[in-house]
Amino acid sequence: MESSSEEKPLTRSRKEQRPIKKKNSNDFKVEIPKFEGKLDPDEFLEWLSTVELIFQDKEILEDKKVKLVALKLRKYVSIWWINLCSKRVRNQKDKIRTCEKIKAKFKS
């Protein structure tokens, strides 16, 4: 039996050979606003409220929240955060790993 030119090849394309990656519940982009650390307490409370609503809506895991918040800190508050983390390392204290702890530090 002769093979026809219309037969499909037996090998799959590269795209078809790639394993299918299953997405888990945290495989999505989370956009939280930046915070520059101005001295206006109302602005801080509004920002914090917005971030908490986003985390609640997107069901962000606790261990991701602190990292996401730290990524959005700018200018003075970013310097404050770096200094706080360095001071905790020098004093042999644990890293801040919960949103409640970072909120308490912000508020103080």
N, C-alpha and C positions, 0 to 999 in steps of 0.2 A: 504494500500500500504506500503510495507516494504521499509525502507531506505537502499540504497546501500552504501557500504563502499567507493565508488568513489565520493559521493556527497561532494561538497565544504562546509566548515563550514559557518554559517551565519555571524560570527563575523570577522572583519578585523584584520590583524596583527597590532602590535603596530606601525610599520613603516607606514602602510597605514592610521592609525588614526591620525597621526601628521598633523597639518594644513600646507598647503603649504605656505612657506614664499616667498613672491614676492620680488625680488631684485630691488632696485632702482638704479639710475645711479651712486651712490657713493658707492655701495657695491663691491669694488674691492680693491686689494692691489696696493699701489703706492710705488714704490721704488725710492727714491731720494738718491743721494750720501751724505755721511757724510762730514761735514766741520769742520776742527780743528782750524780755525782762524789764520792761518799763516800770517805773515806780507807781503806776496807777493801779491800785488794788482792784478796782472794778474791771479793768481790762484783763488782769490776771484771772479773776474769778470767771469772767465770761469765756476766756480761752480754755480754762480748766473744765468748765461745764461742757463746752463743745467737744473736747477730747473725750470726756467720759461718755457722752452720748454716742460718739462714733464707735468707741470700744464696745459699748453695750449693743449697738445695732449690728456690728460686724462680728460679735462674739469672739473678741480677741482673747487669746489665752493669757493668763497672768504673767507668765515669763516673757512674753513679747511686749507687753505694755511699756515697761521701763525703757527698753531699747528704742521703741518707736518714739516715745516722748523725748529721749535724749537726742535723737537724730534731728528733731525739729527745733531745738534750742539754738538761738542766735545771739550774737553780740555779747552783752554783759552777762546774761543768764547762762550762756554757754561757758564762759570763763568761770563763773561761779560753780557750775556743775563739775567741770574738770578739777577745780580746786577741792571741792567737796569729796570727790572720788579719790583724789590723791591723798587727802588728809585721812580718809578712812583706811587706806592701804597702810600709811605710816603708823596709824594707831592700831593696826591689826584688827580692824573691824570688818565684818562681812560686807559684801557688796549690797547695794540697795537693789532688791529683787522684786519688790511689790509696789503696786501703784499707790497703796495706802501710805507706804513709807516715803515715797517720793513726794506725795502731796503734803505730808507733814513737814518735810524739809522745805518745800516751797513756801508753805504758809508761815514757817518760823522765820 
